[in-house]
Amino acid sequence: MFDQILYTSTRDASVRVSAAEAIARGISPEGGLYVPCSVPDFTHEELTALIPQSYAARAEAVLRRFLCGGALGFTEAEVADCAAAAYGARFDDPMIAPLRPLDDGRYMLELWHGPTCAFKDMALQILPHLMRVSVQKTAPGQQIVILVATSGDTGKAALEGFRDAPDTQILAFYPQDGVSEMQRLQMITQEGGNVGVCAIRGNFDDAQTGVKTLFTDPAVIRRLAEKGKRFSSANSINWGRLLPQIVYYVSAYLDLLRDGALGADGVFDVAVPTGNFGNILAAYYARRMGVPIRRLICASNRNRVLTDFFESGVYDGVRPFYTTTSPSMDILVSSNLERLIYHLSGDDSGVVADLMAKMKKDRRYTVPAAVKAQTDALFSAGSGDDAEAADTVRRTFDREGYLLDTHTAVALHVVDRLRAQNGDRTPVVIASTANPYKFAPAILDALGSRADGTPFAMLSALHERTGVPIPAPLAALDGKQIRFTDSCDQDVASMEAAMERLLHI
């Protein structure tokens, strides 16, 4: 049995909760995010022992370090059951998160083999199981109301993961003009008796702000409690959503060792197309656990708020918002960044609370010099616009026969540009976050083909152009009944009314 790890809030150091409480609640009452009070580590021997194991077994080994122990802790059997239920037949590759080599020491970590063809499945196939166990331990008899703000992929993955889950209702808000047509179709045709979908007349940041406000509104919380319900989250603000993402970076390292791509003392970099900062933050936690990641490469699209932050130490959300061909990165408020700042400031919740108050008031803050020094030591950053992403898609397919989606293309573009600048050839693992067919019009454009017709005609056109198989979950959307046509304004009152209407509460 492992020692219990407790969780605190990024904005209130007095908070101490179990892992089950952190997962069931989703967000701390004062608006902070739950973080572990300590990060467990693996020895090299413990890691290498996992090389021959399945992905589910690797996940079990990582998750139990964070979840087991204490009166409200998960049992090892519960963790094993959750991992086995999540990582199986619903993925179309038995490796779950296979590592595909390109040339020159670059590797694609394919995170899109799950039922919704995006990396969010890696966490959202297991989160409902983690949530079920957590609620049983902390709030038996209560129903969970899950609100999701999505820039495209989280919504569908969460809806699918929680579809018809007992004692659970889920509602996804998405920006009306800020997702791809395939992402929209995936959401508005979602099956399940406990699900709802609503477009907002605003962008992702508006949706995320509204969801966070509802989570912490005492009046809304009280009304839910009177009906035996409580909020939780499936966004990466929920520790139970972020934790499973650590696993695939551990798994990638094990596959590099297995394939002889790294020596016993070798290091590698990780590059992530980044929006809300959860995916790359998971790599940071993997590094702290003992995975020999040298640098973390944060790739942004034209909305380069994170690139500017890592270059200057100033987070400035007061800027134009651009709709791009990589919509899941069209974000100006990256929520998970406060977890990183908390850790790099010496676990100082006062620093984070002050910075988040400035962000709420001015949409801008500057981190302390000591934090900036640490981000300089750990992170590289860069950005790519739509044209650069398209060029990377075309060049990679023409030269290597590998088809990228637009988000992954941004990350590969940043990697290639950094390598050209510094001549560094350290092996790099690039998080490949979505199947390219989810963004078929942009991919066809990048390959010099006409992108017109219905979404399904474009799937066929992309298949004819590349020979890459159309994913079965996307092909199955053709002719599927549209269930949700609701929309609302971006203000909190309108979102609350939509929640009550769609979830009948």
ABEGO torsion letter per residue (X at the ends): XBBBBBBBBAABAABBBBAAAAAAAGBBAAGBBBBBABBBBBBAAAAAAAAABBAAAAAAAAAAAAABEEAABBBAAAAAAAAAAABBAABABAAGBBBBBBBGGBBBBBAAABAAGBAAAAAAAAAAAAAAAAAAAABBGBBBBBBBBBAGAAAAAAAAAABGBBGBBBBBBBBAAABBAAAAAAAAABBEAABBBBBBBBBAAAAAAAAAAAAABAAAAAAAAAAGBBBBBABAABAAAAAAAAAAAAAAAAAAAAAGABBAABBBBBBBBBAAGAAAAAAAAAAAAGBBBABBBBBBBABAAAAAAAAAGBBBABBBBBBBABAAABBABBAAAAAAAAAAAGGBAAAAAAAAAAAAAAGBBBBBAAAAAAAAAABBBBBBBAAAAAAAAAAAAAAAGBBBBAAAAAAAAAAAAAAAAAGBABBBBBBBABBAAAAAAAAAAAAGBBBBEBAAAAAAAAAAAAGBBBBAAAAAABGBBBABABBBBABAAAAAAAAAAAAGX
